[in-house]
Amino acid sequence: MRFLFALLLGSVCSPFAGKAQVPEWQDPAVIGQGKTPPHATYVPFGDEQTALAFRPEQSPYYRSLNGDWAFAFYPEPGAVDTAFSQPDYDDRTWDRLPVPSNWQLHGYGRPIYTNIRHPFPANPPRVPETGNETGCYRRAFTIPEVWEDRPIFLHFAGIQSAAYVWINGKRVGYSEGSMTPAEFDVTSYVHQGENQLAVQVIRWSDGSYLEDQDFWRLSGIFRDVFLFSPPAAYIRDFYSYTDFGQDYGQAALHLRMQLRNDGRKKAKKHRIQVALYDAFANQVFREIVPAFDRLEAGAETEVAFDWPVANPRLWSAEDPYLYTLVLQVLDKKFRVQEVITRQVGFRDVRIEDGQLLVNGQPVYLKGVNRHELSPTGGRAVTEAEMLTDIRLMKQHNINAVRTSHYPNHPLWYELCDQYGLYLIDEANIESHQLWEEGRTLAKDPAFRDAFIDRGVSMVMRDRNHPSIIIWSLGNETGLGQNLRDMASEMRALDPTRPIHYESRKDYGFGLPEFDIIANMYASPADMVRLTELDPTRPVILCEYAHAMGNSTGNLWQYWDTIETYPRLQGGFIWDWADQGLAAETAEGQPYFAYGGDFGDSPNDGNFCFNGLVGPDRKPHPGLWEVKRVYQHLKAQWQDKQPRVVRIQNAYFFTPLSLFQLHWTLAGNGQVLDSGEVELPPVPPQGSWDWEVPFAPPSSQVGQSYHLNLSFRLRSGCAWAPEGYELAQVQLPLALPARQPYPTLSPASLPPLQVQTVNHLTDRGVEYRFEGPQFQVSLDARTGLLRDYRFQGQALMEVGPIPNLMRASTDNDRGGGDRSYFARWQQAGLDQLQNQVASVQIVEQGPQQAHVVVKGKLQGVQQALSYQTSYHIYSHGDILIDCLLAWGQPDHPPLARVGTLWQLPLSQNQAYWYGRGPHENYIDRYLSAPLGRYRASAGDMYVDYGYPQAYGNRTEVDWMLVHSTEGVGLMVKALGEPLQASLHPYEQGQLEAARHPFELKPASYLSWKIDHQQMGVGGDDSWNPRVHPEFLLRQDEYRYQFLLRPVDLNQTPDPEASLRSPGLPPRP
């Protein structure tokens, strides 16, 4: 393996060997020229104190080249002025472009988003010579005097896709492999005074066939550029790792250091001083070890160092404790020549008895996939943006990230070390289109060196990071010997971590080849089947729960399964953030763009909007569900001990005492009692029985009671403040059935006036019902109520309009002709015609009237019959009984069974008792406890980037929609709870719109009162995969609810009105 690695480095670093038959960027045998071998990320310092600040810019041997560079854009490589690399070239007319950046986000060329297809005809290894955008960069720099007689290196942390580099008119080298460094020894190319650096970057290269990821295709120098200068004899690379005794009380720190002499003469009697400090700057040890007696110029040697450390504090995502390693190169007179610092963690990773163990514990990977993209900077992501992601992840109980599908910026790994995230570090390999077409580059010997280089470069750069617990060979490239050889080379360089790669020939059910069973988008049942096929490996889904748009349904079903079977250890949600780029309409209205918005073709539309958060990192409601499902603290009633709650600490390295418990006792959402509890130091994986400090309340009229538990941080930390809630549980109190409301006494009500009006126009017959404070009409043509008024105020314009559709979600549309949306359209559910058969006043008394409307909803192919009964009372109550039945047994599942009410714009405030405060659905509700909540119609809007159904609330016992003056209509569930939402947009407009800026508020508000609505799904977004229990497949539905006018000025608690006469008996 080491011999193979040496051959690879030789080909990468070899001098130019004659004129190539084709350009380097069309030749898979050329993966780099003039590049130095890959190594750990480091900056040389001159003294320990400065080095311990971890600020590269404070080193006298570091010089950043970030900033504005001269830039010229060309349509293809052949159009470039070849003289641009010369030092005397006049670039004063060139533009200025910031480095790092992507030129497509600064007005040059065009961003392109595709998922699978290459944006050019795929003919590997050739790429188009025309239309292949090319950027030329120039920048002047000077060499500090203190760098005299020292080697000098030029480091590009990331260039996409291929680049040539010149200094002072001389070609230094060439690089492919966008996501790992391109570094060059430029000692012989630079001189004192001003130097001129020139770079030519080409958008497409043969390397692009290994970079066919599901992302925006962007180009340029997108990561940091800097110069650094170590001493003549210096540490070129170092590798640190740890191992442990059986009880983790005794550890060993192992170091393997590569020392190189790039001076003009041999170096003599050098030593290395190794020191380790704990997180409080206490010295653990300091030792000096011989490096070499003699090291010839141009030679290299390895120095090994092993040291025992007693009772180290271990690193984990829960407790990311870091030590600081200091390496100093000393000359023969013990003078400091170089200082390198690195934070290290004591932890181990292994697979044992079919489980992945971190520090001996079978941790769960509660993960997400994350693309490295800024909505404004593209691939140039700032430290602040990285920290925003990490803090949000930690705050929402996410403990693991897969760097899909390439190595990230080196700073990302340092931050994950510090804040605590487990990482799957993934090589920059994906060849999706070619794999789907049966052209598997993993089997092509011409690409073998490119495969190995990408894996080796990642491992060599990143292997010192404790946050990385798994290596990944890449994504969706098929399987072949190139990947196997790549894995072998990676294991030789780092045998301490397992290797992941899905590695199946197609998407069919089966086992991957490498260390982890890491299938994509397996169902919970299939996860169990996978454990049965191979008992020696853990099952960790590298992608699952596709979070596209309004999604992330049934997540708890995955985790109920995972926590039942020991070898199921988690998965990585696809994905973290919507890949949207900041854009503006012609009128200057900002929005986030997806594929096609820049005129890019081909494109895959909004398939890049799969995130738990938006491009601006605003959480989607699905993220709150993830937080609830991923939480590590659980609670449940103890069946044999009334009033006792068992609290389970499901962390692996965290005591319960780090949290404080806040509890409330609520009746119908109103707090009756509350308190705080200091939690005891229950160890990880332990539990504690807590006796609740209150007597259960007696059952009251209309009341349901819940114990709400909130687990909050006792002290603040780097990613959340003191008191931040990390877990919540709502437990119902087991009490006798709640008492029914008083029955209606019609004799106590004022008289009801009923009029029949025959319009001479096409409006036909209208029935008018009027009491002392209210009036409403019923249109005999449509069977709908109109113009409901209370105390002279208009509260409703028309309703209940039968509503069986929703603005299709991304998941609804997934599956082409098999999709739910396609089946709804085929049945004509989006074009139902309301055909009223009869409207009859079947009963009329002094205080009430009973009207029955019968008809059918006619679609293109199928129809549903319905019967709507209105019990209208003189004080304004309307009891509505709905019956809906399919006429044929073979029908699609319905999106919803409900009604739509058009309300005046003034009725824009919602107040309800049900689940909330945020949007929830029948398969995504655990994060939304029952309670009383308020929101405006605007507040209920959820921006998914691509308009679709949003805003639903489940288990609604009642909802009041009112004006700011406090007068409105209240709906009360009779029997099963309802689902409801309030919208400023028409449902048809939501369906038609492709961007949020296309939405225009209607002239009325849409109040949707549903008996049921199907789940949103989330297993994937390209098949109809809403779980069967969350589909509406019944042949017949019947439900009841009460409509009642409420004036909050007279009745501040809407429920109080339900305790007075006027409500029929509970069915």
N, C-alpha and C positions, 0 to 999 in steps of 0.2 A: 504494500500500500504506500509506504513512504517513497519507494522507488518511483511508483506511478505519479505520486505527487511532485516529486522532483522533476520528472519529465514534463509535467504540465507547466510548472513554473518556468522551466527552461523555454518552452514554446511561447509563453506569455512575454517573457522578458528578453527574448533573443533579439539581436540586432536585425536590421532589415536585410533580407537575403534576396536581393535582386528585385526586378520590377515584377509586380503581380500581374497575372493575366486579366484579372478582374479587380475592381476596387475592393479594398479591405471590407467595406460595408456590404459587399455582396458575397463574401467568402467565409463560410462557416469555419474554416480552418484557422482564420485569424480572429482571435478574441481579444487581442491586445498586443501592442508593440511598445517597448520601452518602459513598461510598467514595473514597479517594484512588487515583490511578493506580498500577498495580503498579510495583515498583522492586526494586533489589538489596537483599539483607538487610544491614543495618548498624546500628550504634549510634554516636551522636555522643559524642565525648570532649572534654575541655577542654585536654588536653596530650598530647604525643607519648609520653612515658614511660608514662603510665597506659594509653594506647591500645594500646601494644605488648604489654601483658599479655593482651589478648584476653579480658578478663573484664568482661562488660557491667555486672555489679553494682558495679564500681568506678567507673563513670561517674556523675558527679553529675547527668547528664541522662537517666538511665534509672531506671525504677521498675517492678519486677516486681509483678504482681498475682496471681501464682500463690498458692495456699493454699486454706484453707477458705472457701467462700462459703455464704451462706444459700441454701437450695434448696427449691423446692416442685415436686412432680410432679403432673401433670394427665393425664387419659386422652386429651384432645384439646384443640386450641387454643380451642374455644368454651367450655371449662370454666374457663379462666384468669380469675382476678380481675383485671380490667383496671386496677385502682388500684395494682397491685403495683409499677409503675414510679415512683410518686410518692416523693419523698424522705422524707416523714413516714410512710410505710407501716410498720406494725408487723410485722416479720418474726421476732420473738423466738420464735414457736412453730414456725418453719420448721426443717427439718433442716439439717445442715451437710454439704456435699459438697466433696471436694477438686477443685481445678482445677489442672492438667488431669486429666480422667478421662472415662469413659463411664458414664452413670448406670445402665445396665443391669447393670453389674458391682458396683453398690452397693445392690442390692435394689430398684430401681425398674424397672418394665416388664420386658421379656424380651429377651434376646439371640436373634437369629434368624440361622441360617445357611442360605443358599441359594446355589446356583451360578449358575443362569440365571433362575429364576422370581422375579418380584417377590413380596414377601410380601403384596401387596394386588392387587386387580383392576387390570390395566394398561389405563388409558384416558387416554393422554397428551393434554393436559398435566395433566389433573385427577388428584388423589390423594385418598384418603378424608379426609373431615373428621372422621368418628368413628373412634375407635381409633387416632388419629394422636398417639402419645405426645408430650407437650410438657413441657419443663422450664423453670422460671423461676429465674433467678439474681439475687442482689443482693450488692453489696459496696461498702463505704465506702472512700474513699481521700482522701489530702490531696496538695496540690500543693506541692513545695518552693519556698521563697522565691526561690531562684536561678533559677527558671523564669519569673519576672516579665517580662512584655513579650516573651516568646518563644512561637513556635507550639508547640502541644502535640498529640501524636498518640496515639491509642489503637489498639493493634495486637493482633489475634487471629490467631495463627499457624494455627489450624484449628478450625472449628466444623462439626458435621454435624447436619442438612443445611441448614437455613435458620435465620436469626437476625435478630431485631430488637434494636436497642440504644438505650437511653435513658440520659441523664445528667441528674441533678437534675430528673427528671420530663419532660424534653424529648427528643423522639425524634431521635436522631442519624442513624440510617440502618438499612439492611437489607442482608443478604448471602446469596448462594448461592455454590456452588463450594467444597466442603468442604475441599479439600486444598491450597489456596493462601490467602494471608492475606486477612483482612478488616480494613482499616485505615481509620480515620476521623480527620479533623481536628476535634478537640474544643476548640480554643482558645476559641471563643465560648460553650462550654457549661459550662466549669469556672470555679471561683473559688477564692480563698484560703480556707483552712480545709477542713472536711470536705465531700466531694462523694459523691453516691450514684450508683453505676453499676447498671443493671438490664439483663438480657438475657433474651429469650425465645427458646428453641431449639425448633424443630419437627422431628420425626423425618423425615417425608416431605414432599417438595416436588416441583415440576415438575423441579427439578434431579436428583431421584432417578432419573429416567429415563435420565440420563447417568452414573449411578453404580451400574449393575447389575453390579458386579464379583463374582467368585467369592470372597466373604468374609463374615465375620460382619457383620450389619447392626446397627451400634451408633450411639449418638447422644451429643451433648453437646459441651462445650468441651473438646476433647481435646489441644490443644497450648497452648503458652505464651501468656499474656496479659501485656502490659506497656504502659507509657506511655513515651514519649521526647520530648525537647524539643531540637530543633536551634536555632541562632541565627536571627535574622530572615532573613538571607541565608545560604543553606545549600546543600549538595550534596543535591539530591533523589534523584538516581540517578547511577550511573556504570557504565561498561561497559569492561572491559579485555580485550584479545585480543593475540595475537602472530602475527607471520609471520617468514619466514626466507629467507635466501639458499639457493642450491642445495645447499651442503654443510653447512648448519646451523651454520656457524661465525659467521655474522652474523645477528642477529635485530633485530626492532623491537618495542617495546612501544607499543601504541596505547591511548589512553584517550579516551572520550567521556563528558563529565560534564554533567549537567543541573543548572544553578544556578537556584534559585528565591528570590524575595524575598517572604516572607509577613509582612513588617513593615508598619507603618502609613504609612511614607513611603519615598521612593525611596532605594536604596542606591547608594553612590558608590565607585569606584576599589577594587574588591576584586581580590585575586589568589589564585592557588592555588599552593601549594608542593607539588611532587611529589617524593617520595623513594622509593628502592628499596634494600632491604637483602637480602643473601644469607642463607642459613640459619645462618651463623655471626655474624650481626649486623654484617657489614662493609658499609659504604655503597657501593652501586654508582653511584648518582648522586643529586643533589638539585638541582632546578631550580624557579624561580619563573616562572609564566606569568600574563599578565593574564587576568582573568576578565571584567570589564566596567568601563566607566567610569560608566555609569548603568544602574540596573535599577529600573523602576517597581514600586511595590507591586502584588503579585499577578502580576507578570510572571516569565518564565522564559527562560533563554538556555542555549545549548550551548557548551561549551568543549572544544576538541580539543587533545590532546597526543600527540606521537609522538616516540619517542626510540630511537636505535640502542643495542643492547647486544651487545658482542663476546663470542663464545664462551660463551654462557649454558649452564648445566647444564640439560639438558632434563628435563621431567616425564614420567614414564610410570608405569604400575602397578608395574613392576619397580623403578624408582628414582624415588619420588614426591618429587622435590626441589622445594621451594617457596621462593620469594622473598617478602618482605613489602613491600607497597605502602603508603605513608603519604600521605594527602591532607590538606592543611591549608588551610582558608579563612582568608585574612588580610584585615583591613580596610585602609583607606587609610593607617593609621599602622603597618602591618605587625604589628598585634596579632593573635594567634591567636584565631579565633572558633569554629573547629570542627576536630576531628581525626577522621579515619576511617581505619581500617587494614583491610587485606585481604591474605590470602595468595594469591599468584598463581603459576602455573606456565607455563613456556615450553614449549609443544608445539603441534603442528598436526595436523589431521585432514583427510584428503581421500580421494576415490575416484579412482583412476587405473588405467587398463588393467584395469578390472574387479576391482580389489582395494581394500579399505579399508586405508589407510596411516596409521599413527600415527608421527609424526616420520620419515616416509619408509619405515617398515618394515611389511610385511604381517602384523601381529600376529594371533594367534589369540585369539578371545574364548572363554575357557573359563569359561562363565558359569552363573549360576543366576537364576531369578526369585525375588523376595523380597517377600512381603507384610509390611507394617508392623503387627505384632501382638505384644503381650506376653501371656503366658498369665494374668497377674494384672492387668495394667493395661489390657488391650484395646488400643485405638488410641493410648493414652498410653504411649509407649515411652521408657524412660530412656536416658541416655547410656551407662550401664554395660551395658544390654542391647544397644545398638548396637555397642559395642566388643566384646562377646562374639561377636556375629555376624561382625564384620570379622576378628577374630583367628582364629576358626575357619575362615573362608573362606581367608584367607591361608595358614594352616597346612595346608590341604588343596588347595592349588594352584589355587584358584578365583580368577580375576583380573577377573571382570566380573559386574555385577549389573544386571538390568532392574528398575526400580522399579515392579513390577506392582501395580496398574495405575493409578498416580496419583503425583503428586509427594510425596516423603517429607518428614519433618521437616527443616528447614534444617540442623540439626546433622549429620545423616547425610552430607550432601555435604561439609561441612568435614572430617569424619573420613575420608571416602573420598579427599579430596585429600591428607590427611596420611599415611594408611596405604597408599594405592595400590590403587585399584580402578577399572576402567573402568566407566562407567555409561551405560545407556540411560535417560534421564529421560523418563518417560511421563506424558502429560497425563491428567487425571482424566476420562476418557471411556470408558464402556462401556455399550452398549445391547443386551445380548445377547438377552434374550427377544424384544424387538421386532424385532430383526434376523432372528432365526430365524422369526418369524411374518410376515416380509415387510413390516413397518412400519418403514422405515428412517429414523430421525431425521436421518441425515446428508443426506437429500434434502429435509427439511422446512424451508422458509424461516423458520418461526416459531422454530426453534432455532438459526438461523445465528449470532446474536450470542453465544449461550451457548457454542457450539463455539469460536468465535474467542477469546472471553474466557478460556477454560480454557487454550488453548495459549499465548496472549500472557502471561497471568499467570505461567505456569510459566517461560517463557523470560526474562521480565524479572526474576524472582526469582533464577534459577539460572545465568544465562549466564556469570558470572564464575568458575565452578568448572572447573578443568582436568580433573577426573575425568569430567565429562560429555563424551562423545565423539559421542553420537548423541541426537537428539530423537525421541520417539515421539508420534504423534498420538493414541494410545489403543489400545483393544483391542476386537475382536469387536463392531463397530458397523456393519458393512457399508461401503458406499462411496457417496459423494455429494458434491455441490458444497460443502457445508458443510465437509467435511474438506479439500477442495482449497483453499478460501479460507483456512482456518485455516493450512494449510501455507505458503501465500504470505505471510501476515502474519508467521509465525514466521521465514521466511527473510529477510524484510526487517529484522527485528530482530537476527538473528544468521545471517549467511551463511556462517559458518565451520564449521558442522557439518552432516552429512547427516541426512536425515529417514527414519525407519522407520515403517511401518504395514503390516500384512499385507494389508489392503484388498482382499480378495477378496469376491465376491458370495456365495459359499458355501464349504464346505470342500473342494470338488473341486480337482483338480490344476490349477495355473495360476500365472501370475506376478503378484506384487503391482505396484502402480502407482508406488511412490515409490522412493527411492534405493537401497534394499537389498532383495534377494530374501530375504524373512524368513518363509517359510512355517512353519506349525506342524506338528510331528509327521510330517514327511516321513521316509521311510526313507532309508538310505544310498544306495540305488540312485536314488531320486527326487531326492536332492540333486544327484547327477551330472546327471540329466536337466535339472534347472533351470539348471545352468550352460550347458548346450547351447542352451537356449531364448533366452538373452540373455547374450552375452559381455561386456557393458559393466558389469555390476554384480556385487558379491560376494554369495555365498549365506551367510547367517547365520541359523540357525533361531531365531526369537524364543521358541519353546517346543519342547522335545523331551525324550525320556527321562523319561516321567511316573513320578515316584518315589513312587507311592502304595503304602504298606505294604511288603511284601517284594518289591522291584522292582529297577530299575536294572540289568537284565540286558543283555548284549551291547553295553555302552557302548563297548568297545574297537573294535567293528566300525564304529561311527560314526567314531571318530577315526582308524582305519586308512584309511578313505575320505577324511576331511577332509585328512589329511596327504599324500594322494596327488595331490589336485587343487588347484592353487594358488588357485583362486577360491573354494574352500570354506574358510571362516574361522571356523567354530565354531558355537556355539549356547548357549542358556540352558535349563538343566534346569528342569522344573517339578516341585517348586519347592524352596525352601530349607528351610522349617520347617513342621511340622505346625501347622495353625491350631487348636490346642486351647486351651480356656479352663479354668483351674483350677476344680475343683468338688469336692464331697464327697458321699458317699452319706449316707443317713439315719443310718448308724452312725458317721459321721465319717471314713470311709476316703477319702483323696484320690484323684482321678483327673483325667484331662483330658477335657473334654466336647466332643462334636461335635454336629452338627445333630440336633435332636429331644430332646436331653438336658435342655433347659430347658422342654419342652412346646411348643416352637416348631413351628408348622405354617403353611405348608408348610416342608419342610426337605429337604436333600439328604444327610442322614446323615453318614457319615465321609468324604465326598468332599473335605472340607477337610483330610484327613490325607494330604498328598502329599509330605511333606518328607524331605530327606536327614538332618534332625535332628528330634528330638521337640520338643514345645512348650517343654520345659525345656532345649533345645539339647543333649541327650544324643545323640551321633551314632548313626544307624542304620548297619548294616554297608555299605549302599550308599555312604555318604560315603567310606569307606575305598577303595572301588573307584574312586570319582571321583578321589580323591587320586592313586591309582596311574595311572589313564588320563590325567589332566590333567598329570602331572609333566613337567617341562621337560628332564630329564636322562635320556638313554637309553644303553644299552650292549649290545654284541653281540660275539660271537667273530668274529675275522677269519679267513675260511676258508683263506686262503693263508698265514697266519702262525700256526701253532699256539702256544698259550699267550699270544696277544695279544688284548686286548679293546679295541675302539674305543668310546670314550666320546664321545657327541655332546652338545654344549651347544646345546639348542634354544631357549634364551632369545633375546630380541631386543636386550636392553640390559644384560645381566649377564654378567660374565666368570666362567669356571669357578673361578677362584681364590677366590671367596667361599665355596666349599664344601670340605669335607674328606671323603675317601673312607675308609670303614671296610669291610674285607672279611673274610669268613670262608670257609674251606673246610670243608664238612660232608659226612659220610658217613652216610646214613640219618638226617639231622637232628642228628647229634652233631658238634660242632666239632672239627676235626682241626688246624686252623692258622688264624691270623688276623693282621691287621696294619692299619696306617693309612698313608694316602698323602696328602701335601700336593699338591693339584692345581695345575697350572700356570695362568697367566693366559690360557687359551684364549678367544678373543673370542666374542661371541655368534654363533650359527650355525656355529661351528667344531667341530672334533673333535680328539681326542688318542688316540693308540695307546699303550696301557699294557701292558707285559709283566708278566704275573703272576709274583710272586716265589716260586713254589713249583713243585716237580716234580709232575706229575700222579700221583696214587696208583695203585697196581696194583689191579686188580679183585679184590674180596674176596667171600666168600660172602654172598649176599643184600644186597649194598651197592649203593646208587646215590649218586652224588656230585654236589654242586652248589657253585658259586661264588656267594656271596651278597654283593651290593654295596649299601652304605648310604651315601647322600650326605647329609651333615649340614652345618648352618650352622657356618661357622668362628667367627663372632661372633654374639652375640645381637642382636636388633633389637626394634622396638616391638611386634611381634606373635608372637615366638617366642624362646626362650632359646638360648644357645650350645649346639651339639650336637644341635639338633632335626633329626630326619630329614625331609627334604622329598621324597626319591625313593629307591626301592629297586628293584633288579633281581636276579633269580635266574637264573643261567645253568647249564644242565646240562653236566657234563664228558663229552666224547665218549670213552668208554672201551669196551673189549670188553664183550660181554654179561656181566651179573653172574652169578657162579657159582651153581649151584643148591644148595639145601640138601641135606644127606645124605639118602639114601633110607631109608625105614622098614625096620627089621629086626624083624619081629613076634616072632621067636624070642627076642629079648632082653627081651620084655615079660612081666610076670606074667600069670597066667591071668585070664580074664574069666568071670564067672558070669552066666548068663542064666536068668531065671525067667519062666514064663508064669502070670499070676494071673487067674483068672476070678472077677470080682466078681458077687455075687448081686444087687447093686443095678444101677441103670441105667448105671453106669460101664463095664460090659462088660469086655472083655479088656484086660489091661495087661501089657506086657513090661518086666521089670526087668533092668537091666544094672549090674554091680557089679565094681569092681576094689579093690585094697588101699586106695586113698585117695578113691575117688569112687563115686557111684552116680547113676543116672538112670533114669527110666521113660519108656515110650512108650505113649501112649493109642491103642489100636487104633480107637476110634470116630472120633477126630479126626486121627490120624496125626501128632500133635504130641508133642514131648518135654516131660516134666514133672519138676519137683523135682530139678534138678541140684544135687548136693552134693559138696563137696570138702573133705577134712580135717574133715568134720563140719559145715561151714558151708553154708548154703543160698545158692547163687549164682544160681539161675534158677528161676522158677516154671512158666512155660510158653512154648513157642516151637518152631519158627519159624512163627508165624501169617502166612499169606500176606497181603501188604499192597500193594495197588495204588492206594490213595488217599492224599491228604494233606489236612489241614485247608485248605480253599480259601483262596488268597490273593486280595487285591483284584483282581489281574490275571486270576486264574483265573475270577473271577465276571464279568469285563467282557465285554459283548456279548450279554447277555440269553440268549435261547434258543440263540444261536450260541456261547456261552461254553464253555470247556473243562468247567467245573463242571456246567453244564446237560447237556452230552453225557455226562459221567460218570454223572449221575443218571438220564438217559434209558436208559443201558445197564445201570443197576442196580449200578454198581461200588461204590456206597456201601452196598449191602445184599447183598453176595455171601454165598451160602450154600456152605459147604465140604461137599461131598458126597464122602465117601471111598468109593472103589470097592474097594480092596484094600490090605491091609497084609501084607507077606510077608517073612519072614526067608529071604533067598535064599542066604545063605552064613553059616556059623558055624564058627569055629576056636577053638583054645584061648585065643588072646589077642584075638580080634576077632569082630565080627558085622556083617553087611551086611543092612540092612532097606530095603525099597523100598515106598513109599506111592504109590498112584495114586488120582486122583480128578479132580473138576472143581469149579470155582468158578462157581456158577450165579447170574447176574444176572437182572434183570427181562426183558430181551430177548436178551441174549447170554451166552455162557459161555466159560470158558477151561479147558482141561485142564491138569493138572499131574502131574509125577512128582518126588517128593523121595526121594533116596537118602541113608541114614545109614550111614557107616562108623564104627563105634564100637569104640574101642580100650581096652584094660584100664587104661592109665595115665591115661585121662580125655579123650583127644583124640576129637573127633567130626568127621569130614569129611562135609560136607553138599554134595550135588550137586542143583541145582534146575533143572528144565525146566518152562517155561510156554509154552503155545501157545493162540492164539485159535482158536475153532471156525469163525469166519466172517471173510471177507476185509474186510468193511466194518465197521470198528470205530473208536472214538475213540482218539486218542493217550492213553496211560496217564500218570497223574501220577507213578507210580514202579513199579518192579519190585523187590520186596524182601520182607523179612520183619520181623515185629514180635516182640520178646521181652519178656515181663513178668518183671521182676527184683525182688527184695526191696528195700525202701527203703534198706537198709544199703549197697547197691551203687551209691553215688551219685557216684563219682569216675571220670572218664574220662582216659585217658592214651593218646595215639595218635601214629602217624607218618603224616602226610598233610598236607593243606592246612589252614592256620589262621593265627593262633589264633582268628579270628572266623568267623562263619557264611559259607559260600560255596556256590555252585551251579555247574553246568556252564557257565552263561553269565555268571557273575559270580565269578571266582576269581583274577584277576591280582593282587589286593591281598593274597592269602593264600598266601604261599610255602610250599613243602613244608618240613616240619620236625617236631620233636617238641613236643607241646603237652599241657597239662593243663587241665582245667576240670571243675567240678562240674555236676550236672544243673541246678542253679539258675543257674550261670554261663552255661549255654548258652541260657537263655531270652532272647528279644529282644522287648521291648515295642514293638509297632507301634501301640499305641493301640486297635486293633481286632484281637482275637486271630485268628491265622491260622498257617499253617505257618511254622516257624522252625528255626534251629539246625543245618542240614545242614552236614556237612563232606565234601568231595570228595577223590578220589585217596587214599583211606585204604588204606594197605598193611596196617596192623594197628591195632586199638584194644583196649585193656584197660579193662574196667569193673570197678571194685573197691571194696571198703569202705575206711574209714579205717585199718583194720588191715592192709591191703595184699593181701588175698586176693580174687581175682576171676576172671572169664572173659575170655579174649582171643579176638578174631576175627582171622584172618589171611586176606587175599585170596589166592586161588589163580588165577593168570591176571590178568585185569583188576583194577585197584584197585576198592575198594568205596566206597560213601558211607554215612555213619553219623551218628547223633545220639542223645542221651540226654535224656529228658523226664520231668518230674514230672507232666505232665498227659496225660489220655487224648486221643486224636485226636478222638474224637467230642465231647468237651467243648470243645476248641479250635474245632471247627466250630460248635457251638451258641452259644458265648459271644459277646457283643457288646462287652464291656468287660473289661479285665484283672481288675477286682475280682470278676468272676463266676467266675474260674478257681479251682478248689479242687484241691489236689494229690490224686492218686489214691492208692489203698492199695498201689500198686506203681509202679515206674519202667518207662517204655517205652523200650526200646533198639531203635532202628530200624537194621537192617542192609540196605542196598539195593545191588542190582546197578547200577541206574541210577535217577535221578530227573530229570524234565524240568526245563528252565530256568524261571526266574521271569518272563522277559520284561521289558518296560519301555518299548517304543516308545510305547504309550499304555495306558490302563486301561479302555477302553470297547469294545475289539475284542480278539478272540483273536489276539495278534500275537507269541507266542513264535516265534522264528525256526525254520524247519523243521529245521535241523541239531540243535536242542536239544529236539526232540519225540521221544517214544517211539512209533514207528509200526510197529515190526517185528511180524511175525506170530508169531515164536517167540523165546524168550530162554532161554539156558542159562548158568549160572554156578556156581562152586564157592567154598567157603570152609571154613576150619578153625576149629573151636571148641576152645579149650584152657584148662585151669585154670592159673593162675599165682599163686604166692605171692611177692610182692615182697621179703619178708623173707629168702627163700632165693635168689631170682633178681632182684636189683635192676633189671637190664636185661631187660625182657620179651623182647627179641629174642634174648638169649643162649639162651633155651630153644629157639628155633627152630634153633639150630646143633647140637642134640643129636639122636640118633635119635628118630624119632617123627613126622616130617613126610613125607608122600608126595612123590614126585617132582613138580617143577613141570610142569603140563600143557604 
